[in-house]
Amino acid sequence: MVGPVPLSVGAGLGKRGFTQEMPNYDFLSGEEDGTVKAENQYTTLDIWATVPYPVGPAFIQAGFIMGMSLSGTSTSDFLGTEIEIDLESDMLPDPDLGLMVALAYPINDNIGINFGYAHGLTNHGDDSMSMNFNGIFGLVGYNF
């Protein structure tokens, strides 16, 4: 019989976001006359659950991560005019669910550092464009 599977759970504040840059075309001439830039940043409450596998003094972790957006900003630069908007709750993305792999290294019995990659599974785009939140992360954790 196999023993119980260890499970590591945690929570913290995270960041997600995206940046877009595209050419702007003059409506009458059809010529390119500059660029339009847009950036959205979200502060999220991240909750994760991983299964650790010991490798020497460190642990490889694999599991799930969920991020719920708490606040956000949208910044646009259209032909030199910059606009920043604080996003209301109905303008924030839906909760983000994804997979994660990480390397955790314990500093002592209570403190450890983690580096990893999170791959979002939730499509935050629409039918014409897929958009997922993916990225690398680093954190310092404390075990209670």
CNS distance restraints for C-alpha pairs under 8 A (distance, minus, plus):
assign (resid   5 and name CA) (resid  51 and name CA) 7.41 0.50 0.50
assign (resid   6 and name CA) (resid  51 and name CA) 5.97 0.50 0.50
assign (resid   6 and name CA) (resid  52 and name CA) 6.85 0.50 0.50
assign (resid   7 and name CA) (resid  49 and name CA) 6.70 0.50 0.50
assign (resid   7 and name CA) (resid  50 and name CA) 5.79 0.50 0.50
assign (resid   7 and name CA) (resid  51 and name CA) 4.92 0.50 0.50
assign (resid   7 and name CA) (resid  52 and name CA) 6.96 0.50 0.50
assign (resid   8 and name CA) (resid  49 and name CA) 5.60 0.50 0.50
assign (resid   8 and name CA) (resid  50 and name CA) 5.16 0.50 0.50
assign (resid   8 and name CA) (resid  51 and name CA) 6.08 0.50 0.50
assign (resid   8 and name CA) (resid  52 and name CA) 6.97 0.50 0.50
assign (resid   9 and name CA) (resid  47 and name CA) 7.47 0.50 0.50
assign (resid   9 and name CA) (resid  48 and name CA) 5.53 0.50 0.50
assign (resid   9 and name CA) (resid  49 and name CA) 4.31 0.50 0.50
assign (resid   9 and name CA) (resid  50 and name CA) 6.37 0.50 0.50
assign (resid  10 and name CA) (resid  47 and name CA) 5.77 0.50 0.50
assign (resid  10 and name CA) (resid  48 and name CA) 5.39 0.50 0.50
assign (resid  10 and name CA) (resid  49 and name CA) 6.63 0.50 0.50
assign (resid  11 and name CA) (resid  45 and name CA) 7.10 0.50 0.50
assign (resid  11 and name CA) (resid  46 and name CA) 5.40 0.50 0.50
assign (resid  11 and name CA) (resid  47 and name CA) 4.34 0.50 0.50
assign (resid  11 and name CA) (resid  48 and name CA) 6.34 0.50 0.50
assign (resid  12 and name CA) (resid  45 and name CA) 5.86 0.50 0.50
assign (resid  12 and name CA) (resid  46 and name CA) 5.29 0.50 0.50
assign (resid  12 and name CA) (resid  47 and name CA) 6.73 0.50 0.50
assign (resid  13 and name CA) (resid  43 and name CA) 6.90 0.50 0.50
assign (resid  13 and name CA) (resid  44 and name CA) 5.62 0.50 0.50
assign (resid  13 and name CA) (resid  45 and name CA) 4.79 0.50 0.50
assign (resid  13 and name CA) (resid  46 and name CA) 5.85 0.50 0.50
assign (resid  14 and name CA) (resid  43 and name CA) 5.82 0.50 0.50
assign (resid  14 and name CA) (resid  44 and name CA) 5.02 0.50 0.50
assign (resid  14 and name CA) (resid  45 and name CA) 6.22 0.50 0.50
assign (resid  14 and name CA) (resid  46 and name CA) 6.13 0.50 0.50
assign (resid  14 and name CA) (resid  67 and name CA) 7.88 0.50 0.50
assign (resid  15 and name CA) (resid  41 and name CA) 7.06 0.50 0.50
assign (resid  15 and name CA) (resid  42 and name CA) 5.66 0.50 0.50
assign (resid  15 and name CA) (resid  43 and name CA) 4.80 0.50 0.50
assign (resid  15 and name CA) (resid  44 and name CA) 5.86 0.50 0.50
assign (resid  16 and name CA) (resid  41 and name CA) 5.94 0.50 0.50
assign (resid  16 and name CA) (resid  42 and name CA) 5.16 0.50 0.50
assign (resid  16 and name CA) (resid  43 and name CA) 6.60 0.50 0.50
assign (resid  16 and name CA) (resid  44 and name CA) 7.18 0.50 0.50
assign (resid  16 and name CA) (resid 133 and name CA) 6.80 0.50 0.50
assign (resid  17 and name CA) (resid  39 and name CA) 7.36 0.50 0.50
assign (resid  17 and name CA) (resid  40 and name CA) 5.26 0.50 0.50
assign (resid  17 and name CA) (resid  41 and name CA) 4.29 0.50 0.50
assign (resid  17 and name CA) (resid  42 and name CA) 5.76 0.50 0.50
assign (resid  17 and name CA) (resid 133 and name CA) 7.35 0.50 0.50
assign (resid  18 and name CA) (resid  39 and name CA) 5.75 0.50 0.50
assign (resid  18 and name CA) (resid  40 and name CA) 5.48 0.50 0.50
assign (resid  18 and name CA) (resid  41 and name CA) 6.74 0.50 0.50
assign (resid  19 and name CA) (resid  37 and name CA) 7.43 0.50 0.50
assign (resid  19 and name CA) (resid  38 and name CA) 5.74 0.50 0.50
assign (resid  19 and name CA) (resid  39 and name CA) 4.30 0.50 0.50
assign (resid  19 and name CA) (resid  40 and name CA) 6.53 0.50 0.50
assign (resid  20 and name CA) (resid  37 and name CA) 5.68 0.50 0.50
assign (resid  20 and name CA) (resid  38 and name CA) 5.16 0.50 0.50
assign (resid  20 and name CA) (resid  39 and name CA) 6.32 0.50 0.50
assign (resid  21 and name CA) (resid  35 and name CA) 6.74 0.50 0.50
assign (resid  21 and name CA) (resid  36 and name CA) 5.73 0.50 0.50
assign (resid  21 and name CA) (resid  37 and name CA) 4.46 0.50 0.50
assign (resid  21 and name CA) (resid  38 and name CA) 6.50 0.50 0.50
assign (resid  22 and name CA) (resid  35 and name CA) 5.59 0.50 0.50
assign (resid  22 and name CA) (resid  36 and name CA) 5.42 0.50 0.50
assign (resid  22 and name CA) (resid  37 and name CA) 6.63 0.50 0.50
assign (resid  23 and name CA) (resid  32 and name CA) 6.49 0.50 0.50
assign (resid  23 and name CA) (resid  33 and name CA) 7.62 0.50 0.50
assign (resid  23 and name CA) (resid  34 and name CA) 5.99 0.50 0.50
assign (resid  23 and name CA) (resid  35 and name CA) 4.32 0.50 0.50
assign (resid  23 and name CA) (resid  36 and name CA) 6.11 0.50 0.50
assign (resid  24 and name CA) (resid  32 and name CA) 5.68 0.50 0.50
assign (resid  24 and name CA) (resid  33 and name CA) 5.85 0.50 0.50
assign (resid  24 and name CA) (resid  34 and name CA) 5.34 0.50 0.50
assign (resid  24 and name CA) (resid  35 and name CA) 5.03 0.50 0.50
assign (resid  24 and name CA) (resid  36 and name CA) 6.04 0.50 0.50
assign (resid  25 and name CA) (resid  30 and name CA) 5.54 0.50 0.50
assign (resid  25 and name CA) (resid  31 and name CA) 5.34 0.50 0.50
assign (resid  25 and name CA) (resid  32 and name CA) 4.25 0.50 0.50
assign (resid  25 and name CA) (resid  33 and name CA) 5.58 0.50 0.50
assign (resid  25 and name CA) (resid  34 and name CA) 7.35 0.50 0.50
assign (resid  26 and name CA) (resid  30 and name CA) 5.04 0.50 0.50
assign (resid  26 and name CA) (resid  31 and name CA) 5.44 0.50 0.50
assign (resid  26 and name CA) (resid  32 and name CA) 6.16 0.50 0.50
assign (resid  26 and name CA) (resid  33 and name CA) 6.08 0.50 0.50
assign (resid  34 and name CA) (resid  79 and name CA) 6.28 0.50 0.50
assign (resid  35 and name CA) (resid  78 and name CA) 7.07 0.50 0.50
assign (resid  35 and name CA) (resid  79 and name CA) 6.61 0.50 0.50
assign (resid  36 and name CA) (resid  76 and name CA) 7.44 0.50 0.50
assign (resid  36 and name CA) (resid  77 and name CA) 5.82 0.50 0.50
assign (resid  36 and name CA) (resid  78 and name CA) 4.90 0.50 0.50
assign (resid  36 and name CA) (resid  79 and name CA) 6.59 0.50 0.50
assign (resid  37 and name CA) (resid  76 and name CA) 5.65 0.50 0.50
assign (resid  37 and name CA) (resid  77 and name CA) 5.05 0.50 0.50
assign (resid  37 and name CA) (resid  78 and name CA) 6.64 0.50 0.50
assign (resid  38 and name CA) (resid  74 and name CA) 7.23 0.50 0.50
assign (resid  38 and name CA) (resid  75 and name CA) 5.66 0.50 0.50
assign (resid  38 and name CA) (resid  76 and name CA) 4.33 0.50 0.50
assign (resid  38 and name CA) (resid  77 and name CA) 6.35 0.50 0.50
assign (resid  39 and name CA) (resid  74 and name CA) 5.77 0.50 0.50
assign (resid  39 and name CA) (resid  75 and name CA) 5.18 0.50 0.50
assign (resid  39 and name CA) (resid  76 and name CA) 6.45 0.50 0.50
assign (resid  40 and name CA) (resid  72 and name CA) 7.15 0.50 0.50
assign (resid  40 and name CA) (resid  73 and name CA) 5.74 0.50 0.50
assign (resid  40 and name CA) (resid  74 and name CA) 4.44 0.50 0.50
assign (resid  40 and name CA) (resid  75 and name CA) 6.38 0.50 0.50
assign (resid  41 and name CA) (resid  72 and name CA) 5.43 0.50 0.50
assign (resid  41 and name CA) (resid  73 and name CA) 5.44 0.50 0.50
assign (resid  41 and name CA) (resid  74 and name CA) 6.62 0.50 0.50
assign (resid  42 and name CA) (resid  69 and name CA) 6.19 0.50 0.50
assign (resid  42 and name CA) (resid  70 and name CA) 7.31 0.50 0.50
assign (resid  42 and name CA) (resid  71 and name CA) 5.75 0.50 0.50
assign (resid  42 and name CA) (resid  72 and name CA) 4.17 0.50 0.50
assign (resid  42 and name CA) (resid  73 and name CA) 6.68 0.50 0.50
assign (resid  42 and name CA) (resid  92 and name CA) 7.78 0.50 0.50
assign (resid  43 and name CA) (resid  69 and name CA) 5.81 0.50 0.50
assign (resid  43 and name CA) (resid  70 and name CA) 5.67 0.50 0.50
assign (resid  43 and name CA) (resid  71 and name CA) 5.37 0.50 0.50
assign (resid  43 and name CA) (resid  72 and name CA) 6.06 0.50 0.50
assign (resid  44 and name CA) (resid  67 and name CA) 5.57 0.50 0.50
assign (resid  44 and name CA) (resid  68 and name CA) 5.15 0.50 0.50
assign (resid  44 and name CA) (resid  69 and name CA) 4.24 0.50 0.50
assign (resid  44 and name CA) (resid  70 and name CA) 5.35 0.50 0.50
assign (resid  44 and name CA) (resid  71 and name CA) 7.28 0.50 0.50
assign (resid  45 and name CA) (resid  67 and name CA) 5.46 0.50 0.50
assign (resid  45 and name CA) (resid  68 and name CA) 5.21 0.50 0.50
assign (resid  45 and name CA) (resid  69 and name CA) 6.45 0.50 0.50
assign (resid  45 and name CA) (resid  70 and name CA) 6.80 0.50 0.50
assign (resid  46 and name CA) (resid  65 and name CA) 6.80 0.50 0.50
assign (resid  46 and name CA) (resid  66 and name CA) 5.59 0.50 0.50
assign (resid  46 and name CA) (resid  67 and name CA) 4.31 0.50 0.50
assign (resid  46 and name CA) (resid  68 and name CA) 6.54 0.50 0.50
assign (resid  47 and name CA) (resid  65 and name CA) 5.75 0.50 0.50
assign (resid  47 and name CA) (resid  66 and name CA) 5.30 0.50 0.50
assign (resid  47 and name CA) (resid  67 and name CA) 6.43 0.50 0.50
assign (resid  48 and name CA) (resid  63 and name CA) 7.35 0.50 0.50
assign (resid  48 and name CA) (resid  64 and name CA) 5.60 0.50 0.50
assign (resid  48 and name CA) (resid  65 and name CA) 4.21 0.50 0.50
assign (resid  48 and name CA) (resid  66 and name CA) 6.24 0.50 0.50
assign (resid  49 and name CA) (resid  63 and name CA) 5.66 0.50 0.50
assign (resid  49 and name CA) (resid  64 and name CA) 5.49 0.50 0.50
assign (resid  49 and name CA) (resid  65 and name CA) 6.59 0.50 0.50
assign (resid  50 and name CA) (resid  61 and name CA) 5.71 0.50 0.50
assign (resid  50 and name CA) (resid  62 and name CA) 5.12 0.50 0.50
assign (resid  50 and name CA) (resid  63 and name CA) 4.03 0.50 0.50
assign (resid  50 and name CA) (resid  64 and name CA) 6.37 0.50 0.50
assign (resid  51 and name CA) (resid  61 and name CA) 5.46 0.50 0.50
assign (resid  51 and name CA) (resid  62 and name CA) 5.59 0.50 0.50
assign (resid  51 and name CA) (resid  63 and name CA) 6.17 0.50 0.50
assign (resid  52 and name CA) (resid  59 and name CA) 5.68 0.50 0.50
assign (resid  52 and name CA) (resid  60 and name CA) 5.60 0.50 0.50
assign (resid  52 and name CA) (resid  61 and name CA) 4.34 0.50 0.50
assign (resid  52 and name CA) (resid  62 and name CA) 6.82 0.50 0.50
assign (resid  53 and name CA) (resid  59 and name CA) 5.22 0.50 0.50
assign (resid  53 and name CA) (resid  60 and name CA) 5.13 0.50 0.50
assign (resid  53 and name CA) (resid  61 and name CA) 6.20 0.50 0.50
assign (resid  54 and name CA) (resid  58 and name CA) 6.00 0.50 0.50
assign (resid  54 and name CA) (resid  59 and name CA) 4.37 0.50 0.50
assign (resid  54 and name CA) (resid  60 and name CA) 6.42 0.50 0.50
assign (resid  55 and name CA) (resid  59 and name CA) 5.41 0.50 0.50
assign (resid  55 and name CA) (resid  60 and name CA) 6.80 0.50 0.50
assign (resid  57 and name CA) (resid 105 and name CA) 6.89 0.50 0.50
assign (resid  57 and name CA) (resid 106 and name CA) 7.52 0.50 0.50
assign (resid  58 and name CA) (resid 103 and name CA) 6.91 0.50 0.50
assign (resid  58 and name CA) (resid 104 and name CA) 5.65 0.50 0.50
assign (resid  58 and name CA) (resid 105 and name CA) 4.55 0.50 0.50
assign (resid  58 and name CA) (resid 106 and name CA) 6.70 0.50 0.50
assign (resid  59 and name CA) (resid 103 and name CA) 5.72 0.50 0.50
assign (resid  59 and name CA) (resid 104 and name CA) 5.06 0.50 0.50
assign (resid  59 and name CA) (resid 105 and name CA) 6.45 0.50 0.50
assign (resid  60 and name CA) (resid 101 and name CA) 7.27 0.50 0.50
assign (resid  60 and name CA) (resid 102 and name CA) 5.80 0.50 0.50
assign (resid  60 and name CA) (resid 103 and name CA) 4.68 0.50 0.50
assign (resid  60 and name CA) (resid 104 and name CA) 6.34 0.50 0.50
assign (resid  61 and name CA) (resid 100 and name CA) 7.91 0.50 0.50
assign (resid  61 and name CA) (resid 101 and name CA) 5.47 0.50 0.50
assign (resid  61 and name CA) (resid 102 and name CA) 5.03 0.50 0.50
assign (resid  61 and name CA) (resid 103 and name CA) 6.15 0.50 0.50
assign (resid  61 and name CA) (resid 104 and name CA) 7.18 0.50 0.50
assign (resid  62 and name CA) (resid  99 and name CA) 7.56 0.50 0.50
assign (resid  62 and name CA) (resid 100 and name CA) 5.68 0.50 0.50
assign (resid  62 and name CA) (resid 101 and name CA) 4.43 0.50 0.50
assign (resid  62 and name CA) (resid 102 and name CA) 6.56 0.50 0.50
assign (resid  63 and name CA) (resid  99 and name CA) 5.80 0.50 0.50
assign (resid  63 and name CA) (resid 100 and name CA) 5.46 0.50 0.50
assign (resid  63 and name CA) (resid 101 and name CA) 6.66 0.50 0.50
assign (resid  64 and name CA) (resid  97 and name CA) 7.35 0.50 0.50
assign (resid  64 and name CA) (resid  98 and name CA) 5.76 0.50 0.50
assign (resid  64 and name CA) (resid  99 and name CA) 4.59 0.50 0.50
assign (resid  64 and name CA) (resid 100 and name CA) 5.78 0.50 0.50
assign (resid  65 and name CA) (resid  97 and name CA) 5.89 0.50 0.50
assign (resid  65 and name CA) (resid  98 and name CA) 5.25 0.50 0.50
assign (resid  65 and name CA) (resid  99 and name CA) 5.94 0.50 0.50
assign (resid  65 and name CA) (resid 100 and name CA) 6.48 0.50 0.50
assign (resid  65 and name CA) (resid 118 and name CA) 7.55 0.50 0.50
assign (resid  66 and name CA) (resid  95 and name CA) 6.88 0.50 0.50
assign (resid  66 and name CA) (resid  96 and name CA) 5.43 0.50 0.50
assign (resid  66 and name CA) (resid  97 and name CA) 4.47 0.50 0.50
assign (resid  66 and name CA) (resid  98 and name CA) 6.31 0.50 0.50
assign (resid  67 and name CA) (resid  95 and name CA) 5.65 0.50 0.50
assign (resid  67 and name CA) (resid  96 and name CA) 4.96 0.50 0.50
assign (resid  67 and name CA) (resid  97 and name CA) 6.58 0.50 0.50
assign (resid  68 and name CA) (resid  94 and name CA) 7.22 0.50 0.50
assign (resid  68 and name CA) (resid  95 and name CA) 4.62 0.50 0.50
assign (resid  68 and name CA) (resid  96 and name CA) 6.46 0.50 0.50
assign (resid  69 and name CA) (resid  92 and name CA) 6.38 0.50 0.50
assign (resid  69 and name CA) (resid  93 and name CA) 6.69 0.50 0.50
assign (resid  69 and name CA) (resid  94 and name CA) 7.44 0.50 0.50
assign (resid  69 and name CA) (resid  95 and name CA) 6.66 0.50 0.50
assign (resid  70 and name CA) (resid  89 and name CA) 7.60 0.50 0.50
assign (resid  70 and name CA) (resid  92 and name CA) 7.93 0.50 0.50
assign (resid  71 and name CA) (resid  86 and name CA) 7.86 0.50 0.50
assign (resid  71 and name CA) (resid  87 and name CA) 6.65 0.50 0.50
assign (resid  71 and name CA) (resid  88 and name CA) 7.35 0.50 0.50
assign (resid  71 and name CA) (resid  89 and name CA) 7.18 0.50 0.50
assign (resid  71 and name CA) (resid  92 and name CA) 7.19 0.50 0.50
assign (resid  72 and name CA) (resid  86 and name CA) 6.05 0.50 0.50
assign (resid  72 and name CA) (resid  87 and name CA) 5.13 0.50 0.50
assign (resid  72 and name CA) (resid  88 and name CA) 7.70 0.50 0.50
assign (resid  72 and name CA) (resid  92 and name CA) 6.89 0.50 0.50
assign (resid  73 and name CA) (resid  84 and name CA) 6.86 0.50 0.50
assign (resid  73 and name CA) (resid  85 and name CA) 5.59 0.50 0.50
assign (resid  73 and name CA) (resid  86 and name CA) 4.55 0.50 0.50
assign (resid  73 and name CA) (resid  87 and name CA) 5.32 0.50 0.50
assign (resid  74 and name CA) (resid  84 and name CA) 5.63 0.50 0.50
assign (resid  74 and name CA) (resid  85 and name CA) 5.16 0.50 0.50
assign (resid  74 and name CA) (resid  86 and name CA) 6.53 0.50 0.50
assign (resid  74 and name CA) (resid  87 and name CA) 6.79 0.50 0.50
assign (resid  75 and name CA) (resid  82 and name CA) 7.01 0.50 0.50
assign (resid  75 and name CA) (resid  83 and name CA) 5.61 0.50 0.50
assign (resid  75 and name CA) (resid  84 and name CA) 4.32 0.50 0.50
assign (resid  75 and name CA) (resid  85 and name CA) 6.42 0.50 0.50
assign (resid  76 and name CA) (resid  81 and name CA) 7.94 0.50 0.50
assign (resid  76 and name CA) (resid  82 and name CA) 5.54 0.50 0.50
assign (resid  76 and name CA) (resid  83 and name CA) 5.20 0.50 0.50
assign (resid  76 and name CA) (resid  84 and name CA) 6.48 0.50 0.50
assign (resid  77 and name CA) (resid  81 and name CA) 5.40 0.50 0.50
assign (resid  77 and name CA) (resid  82 and name CA) 4.31 0.50 0.50
assign (resid  77 and name CA) (resid  83 and name CA) 6.46 0.50 0.50
assign (resid  78 and name CA) (resid  82 and name CA) 6.50 0.50 0.50
assign (resid  87 and name CA) (resid  91 and name CA) 5.69 0.50 0.50
assign (resid  87 and name CA) (resid  92 and name CA) 6.47 0.50 0.50
assign (resid  88 and name CA) (resid  92 and name CA) 6.65 0.50 0.50
assign (resid  93 and name CA) (resid 124 and name CA) 6.74 0.50 0.50
assign (resid  94 and name CA) (resid 124 and name CA) 7.29 0.50 0.50
assign (resid  95 and name CA) (resid 122 and name CA) 7.98 0.50 0.50
assign (resid  96 and name CA) (resid 120 and name CA) 6.67 0.50 0.50
assign (resid  96 and name CA) (resid 121 and name CA) 7.37 0.50 0.50
assign (resid  96 and name CA) (resid 122 and name CA) 5.57 0.50 0.50
assign (resid  96 and name CA) (resid 133 and name CA) 7.77 0.50 0.50
assign (resid  97 and name CA) (resid 120 and name CA) 5.93 0.50 0.50
assign (resid  97 and name CA) (resid 121 and name CA) 5.75 0.50 0.50
assign (resid  97 and name CA) (resid 122 and name CA) 5.72 0.50 0.50
assign (resid  98 and name CA) (resid 118 and name CA) 6.57 0.50 0.50
assign (resid  98 and name CA) (resid 119 and name CA) 5.36 0.50 0.50
assign (resid  98 and name CA) (resid 120 and name CA) 4.07 0.50 0.50
assign (resid  98 and name CA) (resid 121 and name CA) 4.84 0.50 0.50
assign (resid  98 and name CA) (resid 122 and name CA) 7.05 0.50 0.50
assign (resid  99 and name CA) (resid 118 and name CA) 5.71 0.50 0.50
assign (resid  99 and name CA) (resid 119 and name CA) 5.25 0.50 0.50
assign (resid  99 and name CA) (resid 120 and name CA) 6.50 0.50 0.50
assign (resid  99 and name CA) (resid 121 and name CA) 7.37 0.50 0.50
assign (resid 100 and name CA) (resid 116 and name CA) 7.07 0.50 0.50
assign (resid 100 and name CA) (resid 117 and name CA) 5.62 0.50 0.50
assign (resid 100 and name CA) (resid 118 and name CA) 4.28 0.50 0.50
assign (resid 100 and name CA) (resid 119 and name CA) 6.17 0.50 0.50
assign (resid 101 and name CA) (resid 116 and name CA) 5.55 0.50 0.50
assign (resid 101 and name CA) (resid 117 and name CA) 5.58 0.50 0.50
assign (resid 101 and name CA) (resid 118 and name CA) 6.71 0.50 0.50
assign (resid 102 and name CA) (resid 114 and name CA) 6.39 0.50 0.50
assign (resid 102 and name CA) (resid 115 and name CA) 5.42 0.50 0.50
assign (resid 102 and name CA) (resid 116 and name CA) 3.80 0.50 0.50
assign (resid 102 and name CA) (resid 117 and name CA) 6.35 0.50 0.50
assign (resid 103 and name CA) (resid 114 and name CA) 5.55 0.50 0.50
assign (resid 103 and name CA) (resid 115 and name CA) 5.43 0.50 0.50
assign (resid 103 and name CA) (resid 116 and name CA) 6.12 0.50 0.50
assign (resid 104 and name CA) (resid 112 and name CA) 6.66 0.50 0.50
assign (resid 104 and name CA) (resid 113 and name CA) 5.67 0.50 0.50
assign (resid 104 and name CA) (resid 114 and name CA) 4.31 0.50 0.50
assign (resid 104 and name CA) (resid 115 and name CA) 6.67 0.50 0.50
assign (resid 105 and name CA) (resid 112 and name CA) 5.50 0.50 0.50
assign (resid 105 and name CA) (resid 113 and name CA) 5.38 0.50 0.50
assign (resid 105 and name CA) (resid 114 and name CA) 6.39 0.50 0.50
assign (resid 106 and name CA) (resid 110 and name CA) 7.75 0.50 0.50
assign (resid 106 and name CA) (resid 111 and name CA) 6.09 0.50 0.50
assign (resid 106 and name CA) (resid 112 and name CA) 4.04 0.50 0.50
assign (resid 106 and name CA) (resid 113 and name CA) 6.43 0.50 0.50
assign (resid 107 and name CA) (resid 111 and name CA) 5.55 0.50 0.50
assign (resid 107 and name CA) (resid 112 and name CA) 5.06 0.50 0.50
assign (resid 107 and name CA) (resid 113 and name CA) 7.28 0.50 0.50
assign (resid 108 and name CA) (resid 112 and name CA) 6.93 0.50 0.50
assign (resid 109 and name CA) (resid 143 and name CA) 7.79 0.50 0.50
assign (resid 110 and name CA) (resid 142 and name CA) 5.38 0.50 0.50
assign (resid 110 and name CA) (resid 143 and name CA) 4.73 0.50 0.50
assign (resid 110 and name CA) (resid 144 and name CA) 7.04 0.50 0.50
assign (resid 111 and name CA) (resid 140 and name CA) 7.18 0.50 0.50
assign (resid 111 and name CA) (resid 141 and name CA) 5.66 0.50 0.50
assign (resid 111 and name CA) (resid 142 and name CA) 4.62 0.50 0.50
assign (resid 111 and name CA) (resid 143 and name CA) 6.35 0.50 0.50
assign (resid 112 and name CA) (resid 140 and name CA) 5.84 0.50 0.50
assign (resid 112 and name CA) (resid 141 and name CA) 5.26 0.50 0.50
assign (resid 112 and name CA) (resid 142 and name CA) 6.56 0.50 0.50
assign (resid 113 and name CA) (resid 138 and name CA) 7.39 0.50 0.50
assign (resid 113 and name CA) (resid 139 and name CA) 5.75 0.50 0.50
assign (resid 113 and name CA) (resid 140 and name CA) 4.49 0.50 0.50
assign (resid 113 and name CA) (resid 141 and name CA) 6.08 0.50 0.50
assign (resid 114 and name CA) (resid 137 and name CA) 7.97 0.50 0.50
assign (resid 114 and name CA) (resid 138 and name CA) 5.53 0.50 0.50
assign (resid 114 and name CA) (resid 139 and name CA) 5.28 0.50 0.50
assign (resid 114 and name CA) (resid 140 and name CA) 6.39 0.50 0.50
assign (resid 114 and name CA) (resid 141 and name CA) 7.57 0.50 0.50
assign (resid 115 and name CA) (resid 136 and name CA) 7.44 0.50 0.50
assign (resid 115 and name CA) (resid 137 and name CA) 5.69 0.50 0.50
assign (resid 115 and name CA) (resid 138 and name CA) 4.42 0.50 0.50
assign (resid 115 and name CA) (resid 139 and name CA) 6.68 0.50 0.50
assign (resid 116 and name CA) (resid 136 and name CA) 5.57 0.50 0.50
assign (resid 116 and name CA) (resid 137 and name CA) 5.38 0.50 0.50
assign (resid 116 and name CA) (resid 138 and name CA) 6.55 0.50 0.50
assign (resid 117 and name CA) (resid 134 and name CA) 7.54 0.50 0.50
assign (resid 117 and name CA) (resid 135 and name CA) 5.67 0.50 0.50
assign (resid 117 and name CA) (resid 136 and name CA) 4.30 0.50 0.50
assign (resid 117 and name CA) (resid 137 and name CA) 6.16 0.50 0.50
assign (resid 118 and name CA) (resid 134 and name CA) 5.57 0.50 0.50
assign (resid 118 and name CA) (resid 135 and name CA) 5.51 0.50 0.50
assign (resid 118 and name CA) (resid 136 and name CA) 6.27 0.50 0.50
assign (resid 118 and name CA) (resid 137 and name CA) 7.60 0.50 0.50
assign (resid 119 and name CA) (resid 132 and name CA) 7.88 0.50 0.50
assign (resid 119 and name CA) (resid 133 and name CA) 6.77 0.50 0.50
assign (resid 119 and name CA) (resid 134 and name CA) 4.58 0.50 0.50
assign (resid 119 and name CA) (resid 135 and name CA) 6.73 0.50 0.50
assign (resid 120 and name CA) (resid 132 and name CA) 5.37 0.50 0.50
assign (resid 120 and name CA) (resid 133 and name CA) 4.96 0.50 0.50
assign (resid 120 and name CA) (resid 134 and name CA) 5.35 0.50 0.50
assign (resid 121 and name CA) (resid 132 and name CA) 6.55 0.50 0.50
assign (resid 121 and name CA) (resid 133 and name CA) 7.97 0.50 0.50
assign (resid 122 and name CA) (resid 132 and name CA) 6.14 0.50 0.50
assign (resid 122 and name CA) (resid 133 and name CA) 7.98 0.50 0.50
assign (resid 123 and name CA) (resid 130 and name CA) 5.94 0.50 0.50
assign (resid 123 and name CA) (resid 131 and name CA) 5.40 0.50 0.50
assign (resid 123 and name CA) (resid 132 and name CA) 5.34 0.50 0.50
assign (resid 124 and name CA) (resid 130 and name CA) 6.89 0.50 0.50
assign (resid 124 and name CA) (resid 131 and name CA) 5.13 0.50 0.50
assign (resid 124 and name CA) (resid 132 and name CA) 6.07 0.50 0.50
assign (resid 125 and name CA) (resid 129 and name CA) 5.44 0.50 0.50
assign (resid 125 and name CA) (resid 130 and name CA) 4.74 0.50 0.50
assign (resid 125 and name CA) (resid 131 and name CA) 4.70 0.50 0.50
assign (resid 125 and name CA) (resid 132 and name CA) 7.65 0.50 0.50
assign (resid 126 and name CA) (resid 130 and name CA) 6.26 0.50 0.50
